[in-house]
Amino acid sequence: MRFSRLFGKTLRQAPAEAESVSHQLLIRAGMIAQVAAGVYSYLPLGWRVLRKIEQIIREEMDKAGGQELTLPVLQPFELWQQSGRSVSFGQSLFTLKDRKEHKLALGPTHEEVITKLVQRYVQSYRDLPLLLYQIQTKFRDEPRPRGGLLRVREFIMKDLYSFDVDEAGLDVSYKKMSQAYKNIYARLGLPALIVEADSGAIGGKESHEFMVITESGEDEIIYCSNCGYAANRERAQFAKAVITSEEKQPLPLEELATPGTKTIEGVAGFVGVPVSQTLKAVFYSADGEFIFVVIRGDLEVNETKLRNALKCSELRLATESEVSEAGIVAGFASPIGIKDVKVVADDSITLGSNFIAGANKSGYHFRNANYPRDFRVDFMTDIALAHSGDNCSNCGSRLSSAQGIEVGHIFKLGIFISEKMEAFFLGRDGTSRPIVMGCYGIGLGRLLAAIVEQSHDGKGIIWPLSVAPYQVYLCPLYLDSPELASIAEDVYQSLEKGGIEVLYDDRSESAGVKFNDADLLGIPLRLTLSPRTLQKQSIEAKWRTEKETQLLPLENASAEVSRLLKGKNWLGKGE
C-alpha cells in the first residue's frame, strides 16, 4: 500500500475529548473516526488490525470445535419478553418499531435467537453437545460511552454458545473455551488474568472475566498474591473481621443523646468507639420498592451484590423525599422498630455485638444494639464491598487491587435461558430436559484498544507482529533523487511479490515527519532507504521495539526481510 493513497490522516495532537491512551493514539494514527457518542468508523489501517484479531479468534474457536454461523441484528422483541431479559437489560436495550408497529430489538447479545434456533434442530441427546459462534455487530445503549473503543454503543463481538446435556458437559465446554481464550490472548501478546465476575444482565450462575492489567482500566480487580484468588471488585469476597466489644455478652439496649452527629464517623467519635462498633443504614429504591440496608459501620455496600440479592433490574440510592415518605429519620436510622419496610442486612452484623445504632429519632442513637434480639431483617447475605488490604477469604493473606480492562467474559448459563425459551431435548431415558447452556463473548474493538493500552510508548502504538496493519514500513528519504526513487519502487515491488505486507511511504516529506508517523502507526519493522545506505548498497532495518539498526544487502532485500520476520515470534520479539 502506498502511503500517498492511504485513506485517513495522521495527527500531531489528539482531540481534547480523547481521554484514554488507546483513544488518543488510534485517532492520531488515523485508524478510527468518531461518528457519534460511542459510535466509530474503522479506517483502513484500523480495519486491517481488526480483521487480523478476528481471524485469530476464528482459528481458536474452530480449533475448539466451534461452528460459525451468523444471526440477525434485528430481533423480535417477543423473544426478550419470553426470556424476561427485556426487564434486566432495561434501557440499554435498543428498540424500534417497523412500519406495521411491530416492536423489534437491536441485539446486544444473541442468547434468545440462538436458543430458538437450536430448539428447532435439536431433539435428542444425540444432537448434543454443540458449540455455535458468530462474529457480529451488537448494540447497547450505554448511558456514558467513553474511552474510545472501550465503552461504545455499537461494537463487533464474537459470541459463542455451548449446548450440553448436563452440568458435566457444560464443565467440559467451559474449560475448552477458557483454554481457547488463553490461546487468543497469548497470540495477541496480552497478559490476561482470569478473575471471578458478576454475570450481570446476561444471567447464569457462574462467570469469569479475562482482564488486562493497565492503569487506564475502568474495572478494579481484587486479588491475592499468596493463593492466586482474583475477582472483579463487583464480585470479590473477603474475610470480615470479628469485632468484639469489651463486654462479650449482649448488654441492655439503652438510648443515648447524640446531638448533631449524623455520620458514622461522627457518632463513633462522639461515643468513643471504633466505626466497626456501629451499624450503618443506607436506603435504596429497587425497581421502585424502598429498601432499608444495614451493614457494619466499617464496611461499604456493594451495589452489584445487593442488586443480585434483590433480583432487581434497577437499583439506586433513595431520594430524600423517598426516605422521608418511608418514615425514616436520615442520620439517626436503624432497623430497630422499623415496620412495613424491607430490611436487607450484610452478614457482618453477626460478627460483633453491642453496636451503636440509630434510635430513629433526631439527635439520638441506641447503645448495645444486637441482632436478632433487637431487630429483624427480611434476609441476610454478603453485600459488602472488598478493598485492597482486606483479608483473603481463602488463605487469610492481605488482598491487593489493580485496574484492568475486560477483554473477554464467559458464563455458565445453565438452564436459565433454555427453560424460558422452551429448548428441550429427549435424554437417554426418554424424558424431556432443558438444554444446559454457556455463553462466551469477546469484544473485538475493546480487544484492539486493550492491545494499544498495553503496548505503546511516548511515540505511538507498538503493534505485535500478529495483528499489525502492515509488517513493514518502507521509508525512503529524499525521493526527489530519481535514482533513489527508482530503487525504492523496485524494493517495494519485490517485497510485495515476496508476500510481505508493506506500507510504502512514497510522500515527499522530511525524514522527521516520516519517522514520527512510522513510530505513531506502530508497524513492527521500518526499512529506511537513503543516499547514505545506497552508498553501501544496503537498506537500514529497525524494529519498532528496539533502538539499534542493522544494514541489509539491497540486492536480496526481500529475502533478508523475510528472514528477519520469520526470526521473530508473533509478538515481534526475538526467539
C-alpha positions in Angstrom: 0.0 0.0 0.0 1.3 3.5 -0.9 1.0 6.0 1.9 0.0 8.7 -0.5 -3.1 6.7 -1.4 -4.0 5.7 2.1 -7.4 6.9 3.3 -7.0 8.7 6.7 -4.5 11.2 8.0 -2.2 11.1 11.0 -2.5 13.9 13.6 0.2 15.5 15.7 -2.3 16.2 18.5 -5.3 14.1 19.8 -8.7 15.7 20.1 -9.4 17.2 23.5 -12.2 14.7 24.2 -9.9 11.7 23.7 -9.1 10.6 27.3 -7.7 7.1 27.2 -4.3 6.3 25.7 -5.9 4.0 23.1 -8.5 6.6 22.1 -5.8 9.2 21.6 -3.4 7.1 19.6 -6.0 5.4 17.4 -7.4 8.8 16.5 -4.0 10.3 15.9 -2.9 7.3 13.8 -5.9 7.6 11.5 -7.3 4.2 12.5 -10.7 5.2 13.8 -13.0 8.1 13.5 -15.9 9.1 15.7 -19.3 9.3 14.1 -21.4 9.9 17.3 -21.1 9.3 21.0 -20.0 5.6 21.3 -20.1 5.1 17.6 -16.9 4.8 15.5 -15.8 4.1 11.9 -12.8 1.9 11.4 -10.5 3.4 8.7 -8.4 1.1 6.5 -5.4 0.7 8.9 -7.7 0.1 11.9 -9.8 -2.3 9.9 -6.8 -4.4 8.9 -5.9 -4.8 12.6 -9.4 -5.7 13.5 -9.6 -8.3 10.7 -6.4 -10.0 12.0 -7.8 -10.1 15.5 -11.0 -11.6 14.1 -9.0 -14.3 12.2 -7.0 -15.3 15.3 -10.3 -15.6 17.3 -11.9 -17.6 14.4 -9.0 -20.0 14.3 -9.1 -20.7 18.0 -12.9 -21.1 18.0 -12.7 -23.6 15.1 -9.8 -25.5 16.8 -12.0 -25.9 19.9 -14.8 -27.4 17.8 -16.9 -24.3 17.2 -19.2 -24.0 14.2 -19.5 -20.5 12.7 -22.9 -19.1 11.7 -24.4 -15.6 11.6 -27.6 -14.4 13.4 -29.7 -11.3 12.7 -29.1 -8.0 14.3 -32.9 -7.3 14.3 -34.7 -9.5 16.8 -38.4 -9.8 17.7 -39.0 -8.1 21.0 -41.2 -11.0 22.0 -38.1 -13.2 22.4 -36.8 -10.8 25.0 -40.1 -10.8 26.8 -40.2 -14.6 26.8 -36.7 -14.8 28.4 -37.6 -12.0 30.8 -34.4 -10.1 29.9 -36.2 -7.1 28.4 -36.5 -6.0 32.0 -33.0 -6.9 33.2 -31.3 -5.2 30.2 -33.6 -2.2 30.7 -32.7 1.0 28.9 -29.5 -0.5 27.5 -31.7 -2.4 25.0 -32.2 -0.5 21.7 -35.7 -1.0 20.5 -37.6 0.2 17.4 -40.9 -0.4 15.5 -41.3 -1.3 11.9 -44.0 0.2 9.6 -46.5 -2.3 10.9 -45.9 -1.2 14.5 -44.2 -4.5 15.4 -41.6 -3.9 18.1 -38.0 -5.1 17.5 -34.7 -5.0 19.4 -31.2 -4.4 18.1 -29.3 -7.3 19.5 -26.9 -6.6 22.4 -26.3 -10.3 22.6 -27.9 -13.4 20.9 -28.9 -16.0 23.6 -32.6 -15.7 22.7 -32.1 -16.0 19.0 -29.6 -18.9 19.1 -31.7 -20.8 21.7 -34.7 -20.6 19.5 -32.7 -21.8 16.5 -31.3 -24.7 18.5 -34.8 -25.6 19.7 -35.8 -26.0 16.1 -33.0 -28.5 15.2 -32.1 -30.3 18.5 -34.5 -33.1 19.5 -32.3 -35.7 21.2 -29.2 -36.1 23.4 -27.6 -37.4 20.2 -27.7 -33.9 18.7 -25.5 -32.6 21.6 -23.1 -31.1 22.5 -22.9 -28.1 20.2 -20.6 -25.1 20.1 -22.0 -22.4 17.8 -20.5 -19.0 17.3 -20.6 -15.8 15.3 -18.7 -12.6 14.8 -21.4 -10.0 14.6 -22.3 -6.3 15.3 -24.0 -5.6 18.6 -25.8 -2.6 20.0 -26.1 -1.4 23.6 -27.4 2.0 24.7 -24.6 2.8 27.1 -25.5 5.7 29.3 -21.9 7.1 29.3 -19.9 5.9 26.3 -16.3 6.8 26.9 -12.7 5.8 26.4 -12.9 5.5 22.6 -13.5 1.8 21.8 -13.5 0.8 25.5 -17.1 1.7 26.1 -19.3 2.1 23.0 -22.9 1.7 21.8 -22.1 -0.2 18.6 -19.4 -2.9 18.5 -18.3 -6.1 16.9 -18.3 -9.1 19.1 -17.5 -12.8 18.9 -20.1 -14.7 20.9 -20.1 -18.5 21.2 -22.8 -20.5 22.8 -22.4 -24.1 24.2 -25.3 -26.6 24.4 -24.9 -29.7 26.5 -26.9 -32.4 28.1 -25.9 -31.8 31.7 -23.7 -29.8 34.0 -20.7 -32.1 33.5 -20.9 -31.4 29.7 -21.1 -27.7 30.4 -17.9 -28.0 32.6 -16.1 -29.6 29.6 -17.3 -26.8 27.2 -16.4 -24.1 29.7 -12.9 -25.5 30.1 -12.5 -25.7 26.3 -13.5 -22.0 25.9 -11.3 -20.9 28.8 -8.3 -22.5 27.1 -9.2 -21.1 23.7 -9.4 -17.6 25.3 -6.0 -18.1 26.8 -4.6 -19.1 23.4 -6.1 -16.0 21.8 -4.5 -13.6 24.4 -1.2 -15.4 24.1 -1.2 -14.9 20.3 -2.1 -11.2 20.8 0.6 -10.7 23.3 -1.8 -9.8 26.0 -1.1 -11.0 29.6 -4.7 -11.6 30.6 -5.7 -12.5 34.1 -8.8 -14.7 34.7 -11.0 -13.4 37.5 -14.3 -14.3 39.1 -17.0 -11.9 37.8 -20.6 -10.9 38.1 -23.0 -12.3 35.5 -25.0 -9.0 35.2 -27.9 -8.9 32.8 -26.7 -11.9 30.9 -27.7 -14.1 33.8 -26.4 -17.5 34.9 -24.8 -18.9 38.0 -21.0 -18.6 37.3 -18.8 -16.4 35.2 -15.3 -15.3 34.7 -13.7 -12.3 33.1 -10.3 -12.0 31.4 -8.6 -8.8 32.4 -5.6 -6.9 31.2 -3.9 -5.0 34.0 -3.4 -1.4 33.0 -3.5 1.9 34.8 -6.2 3.2 32.5 -8.5 0.3 33.2 -12.0 1.1 34.3 -12.5 -2.1 36.3 -10.9 -2.8 39.7 -9.5 -6.2 40.3 -9.1 -7.6 43.9 -6.5 -10.3 44.1 -4.4 -12.3 46.5 -0.7 -12.7 45.6 -0.4 -15.6 48.0 -3.1 -18.1 46.8 -4.0 -16.6 43.4 -7.6 -15.7 44.2 -8.8 -12.9 41.8 -12.2 -11.3 41.3 -13.8 -8.2 39.8 -14.5 -5.8 42.7 -18.2 -6.3 42.0 -17.9 -9.9 42.9 -14.9 -10.1 45.3 -15.3 -11.8 48.6 -13.1 -11.2 51.7 -12.8 -12.4 55.2 -14.7 -10.0 57.5 -13.1 -9.4 60.9 -15.0 -10.4 64.0 -15.4 -7.3 66.2 -15.5 -7.9 69.9 -16.7 -5.3 72.4 -15.4 -5.1 76.0 -18.5 -6.9 77.1 -18.9 -10.0 75.0 -22.4 -10.7 76.4 -25.3 -8.6 74.9 -26.0 -5.7 77.2 -29.3 -4.0 77.7 -30.4 -1.6 74.9 -30.2 2.0 76.0 -30.9 5.3 74.4 -28.1 7.8 74.0 -28.3 11.5 73.1 -26.0 12.3 70.2 -26.9 15.8 69.1 -25.7 16.9 65.7 -23.9 13.6 64.9 -25.4 12.3 61.6 -22.3 10.4 60.2 -20.9 7.1 61.2 -17.5 8.7 62.0 -19.2 11.5 64.0 -21.2 9.1 66.1 -18.3 6.8 66.7 -16.1 9.7 67.8 -18.8 11.1 70.0 -19.5 7.8 71.8 -15.8 6.8 71.8 -16.0 3.6 69.9 -14.4 2.4 66.6 -16.6 2.7 63.5 -16.6 -1.1 63.4 -18.7 -0.9 66.6 -21.5 0.9 64.7 -24.3 -0.1 62.4 -24.7 1.9 59.2 -28.1 2.5 57.5 -28.3 3.0 53.7 -31.5 3.5 51.7 -32.2 2.3 48.2 -35.0 2.1 45.6 -35.1 -1.3 43.9 -37.5 -1.4 41.0 -39.5 1.2 42.9 -39.5 -0.6 46.2 -38.0 1.2 49.2 -35.1 -0.9 50.7 -33.5 -0.4 54.2 -29.9 -1.8 54.1 -28.0 -2.3 57.4 -24.2 -3.0 57.4 -21.4 -2.7 59.9 -20.1 0.8 60.0 -16.5 0.0 58.8 -17.9 -1.6 55.6 -19.4 -0.3 52.4 -22.4 -1.6 50.4 -21.5 -3.4 47.2 -24.4 -2.4 45.0 -23.9 -5.2 42.5 -24.1 -7.8 45.2 -27.2 -6.0 46.6 -28.8 -5.9 43.1 -28.2 -9.6 42.7 -29.6 -10.4 46.1 -32.7 -8.4 45.4 -33.0 -9.8 41.9 -33.9 -6.3 40.6 -33.1 -4.6 37.3 -32.9 -1.0 38.6 -31.2 -0.1 41.9 -30.4 3.4 43.0 -30.0 5.4 46.2 -33.3 6.6 47.6 -34.1 10.3 47.4 -34.6 12.5 50.4 -38.3 12.6 49.8 -38.5 8.8 49.5 -36.6 8.4 52.8 -39.0 10.9 54.4 -42.1 9.2 53.0 -40.9 5.9 54.4 -40.9 7.5 57.9 -37.1 7.2 58.2 -35.1 9.8 60.1 -31.9 10.2 58.0 -28.7 10.3 60.0 -30.3 8.6 63.0 -31.9 5.5 61.5 -31.6 1.8 62.3 -33.8 -1.2 61.7 -34.9 -1.2 65.4 -38.6 -0.8 65.5 -38.9 -0.3 61.7 -42.2 -1.7 60.2 -43.6 -2.1 56.7 -40.1 -1.7 55.1 -38.0 -4.4 53.6 -34.7 -4.7 55.6 -31.7 -6.3 54.0 -28.6 -6.9 56.2 -25.0 -7.7 55.5 -23.8 -10.7 57.4 -21.2 -8.5 59.2 -23.9 -7.5 61.7 -23.5 -11.0 63.2 -19.7 -10.6 63.6 -19.9 -8.4 66.6 -22.2 -7.3 69.5 -23.4 -4.3 71.4 -23.4 -2.0 68.4 -24.2 1.7 68.3 -27.2 2.2 66.0 -29.7 4.9 65.2 -32.7 5.4 67.6 -35.0 6.5 64.7 -35.4 10.0 66.2 -33.4 13.1 65.6 -30.4 13.5 68.0 -30.5 10.1 69.5 -28.8 6.7 69.0 -29.0 3.3 70.7 -26.2 1.7 72.6 -25.9 -2.1 72.7 -27.9 -2.9 69.6 -27.8 -6.7 68.9 -29.2 -8.9 66.2 -31.6 -10.7 66.4 -32.6 -9.6 69.8 -33.4 -6.0 68.9 -34.4 -6.0 65.3 -35.5 -8.3 62.4 -34.3 -8.5 58.8 -36.1 -9.9 55.8 -32.9 -11.6 54.6 -29.2 -11.5 55.2 -26.3 -12.1 52.8 -22.9 -10.8 51.8 -23.4 -7.3 50.3 -20.1 -5.8 51.4 -17.5 -4.2 49.1 -14.0 -5.6 49.2 -11.0 -3.3 49.3 -7.2 -3.6 49.0 -5.9 -4.5 52.4 -8.8 -6.7 53.4 -8.1 -10.4 54.3 -8.4 -13.1 51.7 -11.3 -15.4 52.4 -9.3 -18.4 51.0 -5.9 -18.0 52.8 -6.2 -15.0 55.1 -3.4 -13.0 53.4 -3.8 -9.3 52.5 -5.7 -8.6 49.3 -4.3 -6.2 46.7 -6.0 -4.3 43.9 -5.2 -3.2 40.4 -7.0 -1.5 37.5 -7.9 -3.6 34.4 -9.7 -3.7 31.1 -12.1 -6.6 30.5 -11.1 -8.3 27.2 -13.4 -11.4 27.5 -16.3 -12.8 29.6 -17.5 -16.4 29.9 -20.7 -17.5 31.6 -22.3 -20.7 32.8 -25.9 -20.1 31.9 -27.2 -23.5 32.9 -30.9 -23.8 32.1 -31.7 -20.1 32.8 -32.4 -19.3 29.1 -33.3 -22.7 27.7 -36.2 -23.3 30.2 -37.8 -19.9 29.4 -37.2 -20.4 25.6 -38.6 -24.0 25.8 -35.4 -25.5 24.4 -35.7 -29.2 25.5 -34.2 -32.5 24.4 -35.0 -36.1 25.0 -32.5 -37.8 27.2 -31.3 -41.4 27.1 -34.1 -42.4 29.4 -36.7 -40.8 27.1 -37.5 -37.9 29.5 -37.6 -34.3 28.3 -35.0 -31.9 29.8 -33.8 -28.4 29.2 -30.5 -27.9 27.3 -27.7 -26.8 29.6 -26.0 -23.7 28.1 -23.0 -21.5 28.3 -22.0 -18.3 26.5 -18.6 -16.8 25.8 -18.0 -13.3 24.5 -15.1 -11.2 23.2 -15.5 -7.6 22.0 -13.1 -7.1 19.1 -12.8 -3.3 19.3 -12.2 -3.4 23.0 -9.5 -6.1 22.4 -7.9 -3.8 19.8 -7.9 -0.9 22.3 -6.6 -3.1 25.1 -3.6 -4.0 22.9 -2.8 -0.3 22.5 -3.3 0.4 26.2 -0.9 -2.4 27.0 1.6 -1.8 24.2 2.7 1.8 23.4 5.3 4.4 24.3 5.6 8.1 24.1 6.0 8.0 20.3 2.9 5.9 19.5 1.5 2.4 19.2 3.6 -0.8 19.3 1.7 -3.5 17.4 2.6 -7.2 17.9 3.5 -8.7 14.6 0.4 -10.9 14.7 -2.0 -8.1 14.2 0.0 -5.1 12.9 -1.8 -3.4 10.0 1.4 -4.0 7.9 4.5 -5.9 8.8 7.0 -3.5 7.2 7.1 0.3 6.9 9.2 1.2 3.8 10.6 4.7 4.4 12.7 6.1 1.5 14.2 9.6 2.2 14.9 12.3 -0.4 12.6 10.9 -3.1 13.5 13.9 -5.3 16.5 11.8 -6.3 15.4 9.8 -9.5 17.9 7.0 -8.6 16.7 6.6 -5.1 13.0 6.8 -6.1 13.6 4.1 -8.7 15.3 1.8 -6.3 12.7 2.4 -3.6 10.0 1.4 -6.2 11.9 -1.8 -7.0 12.2 -2.7 -3.3 8.5 -2.1 -2.8 7.6 -4.3 -5.7 10.0 -7.1 -4.6 8.6 -7.0 -1.0 5.0 -7.3 -2.3 5.9 -10.2 -4.6 7.6 -11.9 -1.7 4.2 -11.9 0.2 5.4 -9.3 2.7 2.8 -6.8 3.9 4.4 -3.4 3.3 3.3 0.2 3.7 5.3 2.3 1.3 5.8 5.9 2.4 6.0 7.5 -1.0 5.3 11.0 0.3 7.7 13.9 -0.3 8.0 14.6 3.4 11.0 15.2 5.7 12.8 12.3 7.5 11.4 13.6 10.8 7.8 13.5 9.6 8.2 10.0 8.1 9.9 8.6 11.2 7.3 10.1 13.5 4.5 8.6 11.5 6.3 5.2 11.4 6.5 5.2 15.2 2.9 6.5 15.7 1.5 3.8 13.4 3.5 1.1 15.3 4.4 -1.0 12.4 6.9 -3.6 13.6 9.8 -3.2 11.1 10.9 0.0 9.5 13.1 -0.1 6.4 14.9 3.2 5.6 16.5 3.9 2.2 18.7 6.9 1.9 21.7 8.2 -0.1 23.9 7.1 2.7 22.6 3.5 2.6 22.7 3.5 -1.2 26.5 4.2 -1.0 26.8 0.9 0.9 24.3 -0.9 -1.4 22.1 -1.6 1.6 18.9 -0.7 3.4 18.6 0.1 7.1 16.3 -2.1 9.2 14.9 -1.1 12.6 12.4 -2.9 14.8 9.8 -0.7 16.5 10.7 -2.1 19.9 14.5 -1.6 19.5 16.9 1.3 19.3 19.6 -0.4 17.3 19.5 -0.6 13.5 21.1 -3.0 11.1 22.0 -2.9 7.4 20.6 -5.4 4.9 22.1 -6.0 1.5 20.0 -4.2 -1.1 20.3 -7.0 -3.7 18.4 -9.5 -1.6 16.3 -7.1 0.4 13.1 -9.1 0.1 14.7 -12.4 1.2 16.5 -10.7 4.0 13.3 -9.1 5.3 11.5 -12.4 5.1 14.3 -13.9 7.2 14.0 -11.2 9.8 10.3 -11.6 10.0 10.5 -15.3 10.4 13.1 -14.9 13.1 10.6 -13.0 15.2 7.7 -14.6 17.0 4.2 -13.2 16.7 4.9 -10.6 19.3 7.7 -9.0 17.3 10.3 -10.2 19.8 13.4 -12.3 19.3 13.0 -16.0 19.7 
